Amino acid sequence: MNMPNTIFHRIADRLKKTGLPSFARNEYFQTAILSLAVLIFCFPGFYPGISLGLDGSYVYAFNYFFARHIQLGAGHIFTYGPLVFMYAPNLVGHNLAIAIPAVCMLYLFFIYGFLLLGTRLNPLYRILHILLITGLCNIVCFDLIFPGCALIAVLNYHNRKNRLWLIAASFITAVAFLVKSSYGAFCITALMSYAVFMLYSTRRPRLLIFFASAVSFFIAAIWLVIYHSLSSLPSYLYTCIIQVREYSGSLQLEDAVNHWGIFSAGIILFFLPLLFVRNSLTRLLYLISIIPLYVSFKYSFSREDQWHEAIILHYIIMTIAITLVIESDISRLALIMQLSSVAFIYLNMILAGSSDTYLKGITGIGNFNSWAIHYRSSVNRYRREDSANLQNRILNEGQRKIIGNAGVDCYPFEYTYIPANGLNWDPRPNLQLYISDRWIDSVNASFLNSDRAPRYYIWMQEEPPLNNYYCDNRYLLNEDPQSTYTFFDRYRLITCDGKTALFGHTAGGLLSPEKNTGYTTAQINDWVTVPHGDSSTIVRARLRLKNTFKGILRKFLYRDQLYFIDYRLSTGTVKTYRFIPANAASGLWISPLVIDVTKGLKGDMVQAVRMRVSRKGCIEPRFQMTWTSFNALTRQY
């Protein structure tokens, strides 16, 4: 790779002879102009249409929150931050108009830092650097642009000691955290790894203090600009910790069959080139990438679909690309190892069934044409698409007349009823049923018991039809046990048209107080007989499951296992659902097994239940079950 860039040198010589002004010969100016040109080929794509379903509903929710200045932390809990609309802006308020320049500035910073580092270290390979950054920005997902910016800023600072790079890295880290806590974790671990390295090298903690102070300052400053108050920031930080704690166990799919030998070979091949490189900056890059790489591993394997698992693959590709910018004479063997690393990681994804199958291409020019040149026509096109999509979420005339201008919320997740019908939304504190614990559940329950509770609830029935499990084969009534009880105690069915059920708020007293009825010491994989009362009695069970040391270690280093509950019905049928241990502590719904809520809290009686797990030795085989029950006191339907 010692071939000189002769074409570039000829152009540079001719430019020098023309007598250009000094600022035009400045490396910063030249790199900035070149970065703007590259951005056209890397222009990010925006798809602001409102999508139906779970993911589309959450996207609409956080766009709505930002546009309506609804404070996270002040009664509302989200794993995402107030700036998450940048990730997927909808045509809500001015969100798209804010997101496009903000995201483009982020990409521009990444491109500029990447090319400037290459100009300073290996100016003869500028054409290669342009090709690398163009491909990188078109391949790597938006999630990794934040840590990419942080790494590039640190390397540029280490090369020239210009503190503006540290300030920029701290600001981008703060923005990343307020987009999504996992993005912030990528950046924070990279910055702190560098700060620890400098502490070891210089015996001075200045960078540790600087990063901690600067990132905290920028988070507080951005929060203050958005909400004009810092009062909700501490509670937002606390809820982030609570929700991240349950993240890996809540989101994972069925255990994928990973080929750990192939995956490990990919990771080893990623680090092996360190034996062949002499550049201290390359070694530094690998050093400060270790913990972010582990964060990407945790994030990727939390769910293991193609979108999540691609994160670690993209992180490795990004790190290799930065290495090629730094190294002027990388050996063929090291290059083969790096490319093989990507191949092995991707091979594991294919064999595990979570491969990133969508095609990648240079789409920047088309995106630039749509959003920089024909912005208004693109917006109008998506507005027409929104109008067509939302037709499926328009309520019948009777339901719409009942609601009027009263406050409404949707359950379990289809919030697109709000824009489709122009409703006044009173969202409950935690919208994400699949990430919860007892405290978050209690916050939702308190809200439903308060004067702030919405007058009506729209309960979606059409997706999936009348099977009453929420997502990933989890039974809906097990998701938020405390909130579930409060809901059926406070809300009565008003009308149902087969697609949506409308519940109205009452003064309460529809259910009797829940009481303990007995205890059972049960064992994993054993059936437990369910105690029954009269026909109106609802039985639930609180489970106290304890992890073994192996289970704690596995959960910390990798992720939690899967938990299953089998229901043996009076008909002899066995139904199986997943559950989350954090919710089980508040009470799993046992009997009757309610399938259609429009028919009341009625269903097939459950004779016995059995708890199972996907991995042996991760929890204590014996556990305590506390039986509870309550009754429907009045006719609810």
C-alpha positions in Angstrom: 0.0 0.0 0.0 2.9 2.4 -0.7 1.6 3.4 -4.1 1.6 7.3 -4.3 -1.6 9.1 -5.2 -0.1 10.7 -8.4 -3.4 12.1 -9.7 -3.9 13.9 -6.5 -0.4 15.3 -6.5 -0.8 16.7 -10.1 -4.0 18.4 -9.1 -2.4 19.8 -6.0 0.7 21.1 -8.0 -1.6 22.9 -10.5 -3.6 24.5 -7.7 -0.5 25.8 -6.1 0.6 27.5 -9.3 -2.7 29.3 -9.6 -1.9 31.4 -6.6 -5.0 30.5 -4.5 -5.5 32.6 -1.3 -3.9 31.2 1.8 -7.3 30.1 3.3 -7.9 27.9 0.3 -4.6 26.1 0.9 -5.4 25.5 4.5 -6.0 21.8 5.4 -9.0 22.6 7.5 -10.7 24.5 4.6 -9.8 21.9 2.0 -11.1 19.1 4.2 -14.3 20.9 5.0 -15.1 21.5 1.3 -14.2 17.9 0.5 -16.4 16.7 3.4 -19.4 18.6 2.1 -18.9 17.0 -1.3 -18.7 13.5 0.3 -21.8 14.2 2.4 -23.9 14.3 -0.9 -22.9 10.7 -1.5 -23.5 9.8 2.1 -26.6 11.9 2.7 -28.7 10.1 5.3 -32.2 8.7 4.4 -35.3 9.9 6.2 -38.6 8.1 6.2 -41.0 10.3 8.1 -44.2 8.4 7.4 -46.3 7.2 10.4 -46.1 3.4 10.4 -48.7 1.1 12.0 -47.8 -1.5 14.6 -45.6 -1.7 17.7 -42.4 0.0 16.4 -44.3 2.6 14.4 -46.4 3.5 17.4 -43.4 4.1 19.6 -41.8 6.2 16.9 -44.9 8.4 16.8 -45.0 8.5 20.6 -41.5 10.0 21.0 -42.1 12.4 18.1 -45.3 13.5 19.8 -43.6 13.9 23.1 -40.9 16.3 21.7 -43.4 18.3 19.6 -45.7 18.8 22.6 -42.9 19.4 25.1 -44.0 16.5 27.3 -41.1 16.1 29.8 -39.5 12.7 30.1 -38.8 12.0 33.8 -41.7 14.3 34.9 -44.2 11.5 35.0 -43.2 9.8 31.8 -40.8 7.0 31.4 -39.0 6.0 28.2 -35.8 4.1 27.4 -35.2 6.8 24.8 -34.3 10.4 25.4 -36.0 13.6 24.3 -33.9 13.8 21.2 -34.7 10.3 19.9 -37.0 11.9 17.2 -33.7 12.5 15.4 -33.4 8.8 14.8 -36.8 8.5 13.1 -38.6 11.9 12.7 -42.3 11.9 11.8 -44.2 14.8 10.3 -45.2 16.0 13.7 -44.6 19.6 14.6 -41.2 20.7 13.3 -39.4 17.5 14.1 -38.4 16.6 10.5 -37.1 20.1 9.8 -35.0 20.0 13.0 -33.8 16.4 12.5 -32.5 16.7 8.9 -29.9 19.5 9.6 -29.0 18.0 13.0 -28.3 14.5 11.6 -26.5 15.9 8.6 -24.2 17.9 10.9 -23.4 14.7 12.8 -22.5 12.9 9.6 -20.5 15.9 8.4 -18.5 15.9 11.7 -17.8 12.2 11.3 -16.7 12.6 7.6 -14.6 15.7 8.4 -12.8 14.1 11.3 -12.2 11.0 9.4 -10.7 12.8 6.3 -8.7 15.3 8.4 -7.1 12.4 10.4 -6.2 10.8 7.1 -4.9 14.0 5.6 -2.5 14.5 8.6 -1.3 10.9 8.8 -1.4 9.6 5.2 -2.1 12.4 2.7 -1.0 10.2 -0.2 -4.0 8.0 0.2 -6.8 10.6 0.2 -8.7 9.0 -2.6 -8.7 5.7 -0.6 -10.0 7.7 2.5 -12.8 9.2 0.5 -13.9 5.8 -0.8 -13.7 4.4 2.8 -15.8 7.1 4.4 -18.3 7.0 1.6 -18.8 3.3 1.9 -18.7 3.5 5.7 -21.5 6.1 6.0 -23.6 4.1 3.6 -23.1 0.7 5.4 -22.9 1.6 9.1 -26.3 2.2 10.8 -27.1 5.5 12.4 -26.6 4.0 15.9 -22.9 3.9 15.4 -22.3 7.4 13.9 -22.2 8.7 17.5 -19.4 6.4 18.8 -17.7 6.9 15.4 -17.6 10.6 16.1 -16.3 10.1 19.6 -13.5 7.8 18.4 -12.5 10.1 15.6 -12.5 13.1 17.9 -10.3 11.3 20.4 -7.8 10.2 17.8 -7.6 13.7 16.3 -7.0 15.2 19.7 -4.4 12.6 20.5 -2.6 13.4 17.3 -2.5 17.2 17.6 -3.7 18.0 21.2 -6.4 20.5 20.1 -8.9 20.6 22.9 -11.7 21.6 20.7 -11.9 17.9 19.7 -12.5 17.0 23.4 -15.2 19.5 23.7 -16.8 18.2 20.5 -16.6 14.6 21.7 -18.2 15.6 25.0 -21.1 17.4 23.3 -21.7 14.6 20.9 -21.7 12.1 23.8 -24.3 14.2 25.6 -26.5 14.3 22.4 -26.1 10.5 22.0 -27.2 9.9 25.5 -30.3 12.1 25.0 -31.2 10.3 21.8 -30.9 6.8 23.4 -29.1 5.7 26.5 -27.3 2.8 24.6 -25.8 5.3 22.2 -24.5 7.3 25.1 -23.0 4.1 26.6 -21.0 3.6 23.4 -19.6 7.1 23.5 -19.0 7.3 27.3 -17.1 4.0 27.4 -14.9 5.2 24.5 -14.1 8.5 26.2 -13.6 7.0 29.6 -11.3 4.3 28.1 -9.1 7.1 26.6 -9.2 9.0 29.9 -8.1 6.0 31.8 -5.3 5.4 29.3 -4.1 9.0 29.7 -4.3 8.6 33.5 -2.1 5.6 33.3 0.3 7.4 30.9 0.6 10.8 32.7 -0.5 9.9 36.2 -2.9 12.9 36.0 -6.7 12.5 36.2 -7.4 15.7 34.2 -9.2 14.0 31.3 -11.3 11.9 33.6 -12.5 15.0 35.4 -12.9 16.9 32.1 -15.0 14.3 30.4 -17.2 13.7 33.4 -17.8 17.4 33.9 -18.2 18.3 30.2 -20.6 15.5 29.4 -22.7 16.3 32.5 -22.7 20.0 31.6 -23.8 19.4 28.1 -26.6 16.9 29.1 -27.9 19.5 31.6 -27.6 22.4 29.1 -29.5 20.5 26.3 -32.1 19.4 28.8 -32.6 23.0 30.0 -32.9 24.3 26.4 -35.6 21.7 25.6 -37.6 21.8 28.8 -36.6 25.1 30.5 -36.1 23.2 33.7 -33.8 20.6 35.2 -36.2 19.2 37.7 -37.1 16.1 35.7 -33.5 15.2 34.7 -32.6 13.2 37.9 -35.8 11.1 37.6 -35.1 10.5 33.9 -31.6 9.3 34.7 -32.9 7.0 37.4 -35.6 5.4 35.1 -32.9 4.8 32.5 -30.9 2.8 35.0 -34.1 0.8 36.0 -35.1 0.0 32.5 -31.6 -0.8 31.2 -31.3 -3.3 34.0 -34.1 -5.4 32.6 -33.3 -4.7 29.0 -31.6 -7.9 27.9 -34.1 -10.2 29.5 -37.1 -8.3 28.3 -36.2 -7.9 24.7 -34.6 -11.2 23.7 -36.1 -13.5 21.2 -36.1 -17.3 21.3 -32.5 -18.4 22.0 -30.6 -18.3 18.7 -28.2 -21.2 18.0 -25.0 -19.2 17.8 -21.9 -20.8 16.5 -19.6 -19.5 19.2 -16.5 -21.0 17.7 -17.0 -19.0 14.5 -18.0 -15.9 16.4 -14.9 -16.2 18.7 -12.7 -16.7 15.6 -14.1 -13.4 14.2 -13.3 -11.5 17.4 -9.8 -13.1 17.7 -9.0 -12.2 14.0 -10.2 -8.6 14.7 -7.5 -8.2 17.4 -4.7 -10.3 15.9 -3.5 -7.5 13.6 -2.2 -5.7 16.7 0.8 -8.1 16.5 1.7 -6.7 13.1 1.2 -2.9 13.5 3.7 -0.5 15.0 1.6 2.7 14.9 0.9 3.8 18.4 -2.4 5.5 17.3 -3.7 2.2 15.9 -2.9 0.5 19.2 -4.7 3.3 21.0 -7.7 2.8 18.7 -7.9 -0.9 19.6 -7.4 -0.2 23.3 -10.2 2.4 23.6 -12.5 0.2 21.4 -12.5 -2.9 23.8 -15.2 -1.8 26.1 -17.4 -0.2 23.4 -17.0 -3.5 21.5 -18.3 -5.3 24.5 -21.2 -2.8 24.8 -22.0 -3.5 21.1 -21.9 -7.2 21.9 -24.4 -6.8 24.7 -26.6 -4.7 22.6 -26.5 -6.9 19.6 -27.2 -10.1 21.5 -30.0 -8.6 23.6 -32.4 -9.4 20.9 -30.5 -11.0 18.0 -32.7 -9.9 15.1 -30.9 -8.6 12.0 -31.2 -5.0 13.2 -29.7 -5.5 16.6 -27.0 -8.1 15.8 -25.8 -5.9 12.9 -24.5 -3.4 15.5 -21.4 -5.4 16.4 -20.7 -6.2 12.8 -20.9 -2.5 11.8 -18.8 -1.5 14.8 -16.0 -3.9 13.7 -16.2 -2.6 10.1 -16.0 1.0 11.3 -13.0 0.3 13.5 -11.2 -1.5 10.6 -11.9 1.5 8.3 -10.4 3.9 10.8 -7.4 1.6 11.1 -6.8 1.8 7.3 -6.8 5.6 7.6 -4.2 5.5 10.4 -1.9 2.9 8.9 0.3 3.9 6.0 1.8 0.4 5.4 -0.5 -2.2 6.8 0.7 -5.8 5.9 -1.3 -8.0 3.7 -1.7 -10.6 6.4 -3.1 -8.0 8.8 -5.6 -6.8 6.2 -6.6 -10.4 5.4 -7.2 -11.0 9.2 -9.4 -7.9 9.4 -11.5 -8.9 6.4 -11.8 -12.4 7.7 -13.0 -11.0 11.0 -15.9 -9.4 9.3 -16.6 -12.6 7.3 -16.7 -14.8 10.4 -19.0 -12.4 12.4 -21.3 -12.2 9.4 -21.2 -16.0 8.9 -22.4 -16.5 12.5 -25.3 -14.1 11.9 -26.3 -16.2 8.8 -26.0 -19.5 10.6 -28.0 -18.1 13.6 -30.7 -16.9 11.4 -30.2 -13.2 12.2 -28.3 -12.1 9.1 -28.6 -8.6 7.8 -30.2 -9.5 4.5 -31.1 -6.1 3.2 -28.9 -4.8 0.4 -26.6 -1.8 0.9 -25.9 0.7 -1.7 -24.8 4.3 -2.3 -28.1 6.0 -1.7 -26.8 9.4 -0.6 -27.4 11.2 -3.9 -31.1 10.1 -4.0 -31.5 11.1 -0.4 -29.9 14.5 -1.1 -32.2 15.0 -4.0 -35.3 14.2 -1.9 -34.5 16.1 1.2 -32.2 19.0 0.2 -33.6 19.9 -3.2 -37.2 18.6 -3.2 -38.0 18.8 0.5 -41.5 20.1 0.1 -42.6 17.6 -2.5 -41.1 14.8 -0.4 -43.0 16.0 2.7 -46.3 16.2 0.7 -45.7 12.7 -0.6 -45.3 11.3 2.9 -48.4 13.3 4.1 -50.5 11.5 1.5 -49.0 8.2 2.5 -49.8 8.9 6.2 -53.4 9.8 5.3 -53.8 6.5 3.4 -52.1 4.4 6.2 -54.1 5.9 9.0 -57.4 5.0 7.4 -57.1 1.6 9.1 -57.0 3.3 12.5 -60.1 5.5 12.2 -62.7 4.6 14.9 -66.3 4.1 14.0 -68.6 7.1 14.3 -70.2 6.0 17.6 -66.9 5.5 19.4 -65.6 8.9 18.1 -68.8 10.6 19.3 -68.5 9.1 22.7 -64.9 10.2 23.1 -65.4 13.8 21.9 -62.6 16.0 23.2 -62.0 13.9 26.3 -58.5 12.5 27.1 -57.8 9.1 25.8 -55.0 6.5 25.8 -54.4 3.3 23.8 -53.7 -0.2 24.8 -51.5 -2.2 24.4 -49.5 -0.2 22.0 -51.3 1.1 18.9 -50.9 4.8 19.4 -51.6 5.7 15.8 -55.3 5.9 16.7 -54.4 9.3 18.1 -53.3 11.0 14.8 -55.8 9.0 12.8 -58.8 10.5 14.8 -57.3 13.8 16.0 -57.7 12.7 19.7 -56.5 14.4 22.8 -53.8 12.0 24.2 -53.2 11.5 27.9 -50.4 8.9 27.8 -49.7 6.8 30.8 -46.2 7.1 32.3 -44.6 4.0 30.8 -45.7 3.1 27.3 -43.3 0.2 26.8 -44.9 -2.9 28.3 -42.0 -5.2 27.4 -39.6 -3.3 29.7 -40.9 -3.0 33.2 -40.3 -3.8 36.8 -42.3 -3.5 40.0 -41.5 0.2 40.5 -42.4 1.2 36.9 -45.5 -0.9 37.1 -46.5 0.8 40.3 -46.1 4.2 38.6 -48.5 3.2 35.9 -51.0 1.8 38.4 -50.8 5.1 40.5 -51.5 7.1 37.3 -54.6 5.0 36.5 -55.8 5.6 40.1 -55.3 9.3 39.9 -57.3 12.3 38.6 -54.8 12.4 35.6 -56.0 9.1 34.2 -57.5 9.4 30.7 -61.3 9.3 30.4 -61.2 6.6 27.8 -59.0 3.7 26.7 -58.9 2.3 23.2 -58.1 -1.4 23.4 -56.9 -2.7 20.0 -58.1 -6.2 19.1 -57.2 -6.6 15.5 -53.5 -7.3 15.7 -53.1 -10.1 16.5 -56.8 -11.1 16.5 -58.2 -12.0 19.9 -55.3 -13.9 21.2 -54.3 -11.5 23.9 -50.6 -11.9 23.9 -48.6 -8.8 23.5 -45.3 -9.6 21.7 -42.7 -12.3 21.6 -45.4 -14.8 22.8 -45.9 -13.1 26.1 -49.4 -13.0 27.7 -50.6 -9.5 27.8 -52.2 -9.7 31.3 -48.8 -10.7 32.7 -47.0 -7.6 31.5 -47.9 -5.0 34.2 -49.6 -6.9 37.0 -50.3 -3.9 39.2 -51.5 -1.8 36.3 -53.7 -4.6 35.0 -55.5 -4.9 38.2 -56.0 -1.2 38.5 -57.2 -1.0 34.9 -60.0 -3.5 35.3 -60.9 -2.0 38.7 -61.3 1.5 37.1 -62.4 1.0 33.5 -65.6 -0.5 32.2 -66.3 -1.7 28.6 -68.5 0.8 26.8 -68.6 -0.5 23.2 -66.8 -2.9 20.9 -66.9 -3.3 17.1 -64.7 -6.3 16.7 -61.6 -4.2 15.9 -61.4 -1.9 18.9 -62.9 -1.9 22.3 -63.6 1.4 24.1 -63.3 1.4 27.9 -64.5 4.3 30.1 -63.2 5.5 33.4 -65.3 4.9 36.6 -64.9 5.8 40.2 -63.5 2.3 40.8 -64.7 -0.6 42.9 -65.3 -3.0 40.0 -62.9 -5.5 41.6 -62.6 -6.7 45.2 -59.2 -6.0 47.0 -56.6 -8.6 46.0 -55.7 -10.9 48.9 -53.2 -13.7 49.6 -54.8 -17.1 49.7 -51.9 -19.4 50.3 -48.3 -20.4 49.6 -46.7 -23.2 47.5 -43.1 -24.3 47.3 -42.8 -25.3 43.6 -40.0 -26.6 41.4 -39.0 -25.8 37.9 -40.5 -28.2 35.3 -43.1 -29.5 37.8 -46.8 -29.0 37.4 -48.5 -27.1 40.3 -52.3 -27.5 40.9 -54.2 -24.1 40.9 -56.4 -23.4 43.8 -59.9 -22.2 42.7 -62.7 -20.2 44.2 -66.1 -19.5 42.7 -66.8 -18.7 39.0 -66.0 -15.0 39.5 -62.6 -15.5 41.2 -59.5 -14.5 39.4 -56.3 -16.3 40.6 -52.8 -14.9 40.3 -49.4 -16.0 41.6 -46.4 -14.1 42.8 -43.1 -15.8 42.0 -39.9 -15.4 43.8 -37.2 -16.7 41.5 -33.5 -16.6 42.5 -30.5 -16.6 40.2 -27.6 -18.9 40.9 -24.1 -17.5 40.7 -24.0 -18.9 37.2 -27.2 -17.1 36.3 -26.0 -13.8 37.7 -22.7 -14.1 35.8 -24.5 -15.1 32.6 -26.9 -12.2 32.9 -24.1 -9.7 33.5 -21.7 -10.9 30.8 -24.2 -12.0 28.2 -28.0 -11.9 28.9 -30.7 -13.5 30.9 -32.3 -16.8 29.9 -35.9 -17.3 28.7 -38.7 -18.0 31.2 -41.9 -19.9 30.3 -45.2 -20.6 32.0 -47.3 -23.5 30.8 -51.1 -23.4 31.4 -52.9 -26.7 31.5 -56.6 -25.9 30.8 -59.7 -27.8 31.9 -60.1 -28.8 28.3 -56.7 -30.6 28.4 -55.0 -28.1 26.2 -51.7 -26.7 27.2 -50.9 -23.0 26.4 -47.3 -21.7 26.7 -46.2 -18.1 27.1 -43.0 -16.3 28.1 -42.8 -14.1 31.1 -40.4 -11.7 32.8 -39.2 -12.4 36.3 -39.5 -8.8 37.3 -43.2 -8.8 36.5 -43.7 -12.3 38.0 -42.8 -10.8 41.4 -46.0 -8.7 41.3 -48.2 -11.6 40.2 -48.7 -13.7 37.0 -52.3 -14.1 35.8 -53.2 -17.7 36.3 -56.9 -18.4 36.0 -59.1 -18.1 34.1 -57.1 -17.7 31.0 -58.7 -14.6 29.5 -58.4 -14.5 25.7 -61.1 -11.9 24.7 -61.4 -9.0 27.1 -64.7 -7.9 25.5 -66.3 -10.9 27.1 -65.3 -10.0 30.6 -62.6 -11.6 32.8 -63.7 -15.0 31.7 -62.1 -17.8 29.9 -61.0 -21.4 30.2 -60.2 -22.5 33.8 -56.6 -23.4 34.4 -56.1 -26.7 36.3 -52.3 -26.5 36.7 -49.3 -24.4 35.8 -45.6 -25.2 35.2 -42.6 -22.9 35.1 -39.7 -23.6 32.7 -36.5 -22.0 31.7 -34.3 -22.2 28.6 -31.0 -22.9 30.5 -30.2 -25.3 33.3 -28.4 -24.2 36.4 -29.1 -20.4 36.1 -31.8 -20.2 38.8 -32.5 -22.1 42.0 -34.8 -25.1 41.0 -37.1 -24.5 44.0 -39.0 -21.3 44.4 -41.9 -19.8 46.3 -45.4 -19.1 44.9 -47.8 -16.8 46.7 -51.3 -17.3 45.5 -53.6 -14.3 45.4 -57.2 -13.7 44.2 -59.8 -11.1 43.7 -63.4 -11.0 42.4 -65.3 -9.0 39.8 -67.9 -7.4 42.1 -70.2 -5.8 39.5 -70.9 -6.5 35.9 -68.2 -4.8 33.9 -69.5 -5.4 30.4 
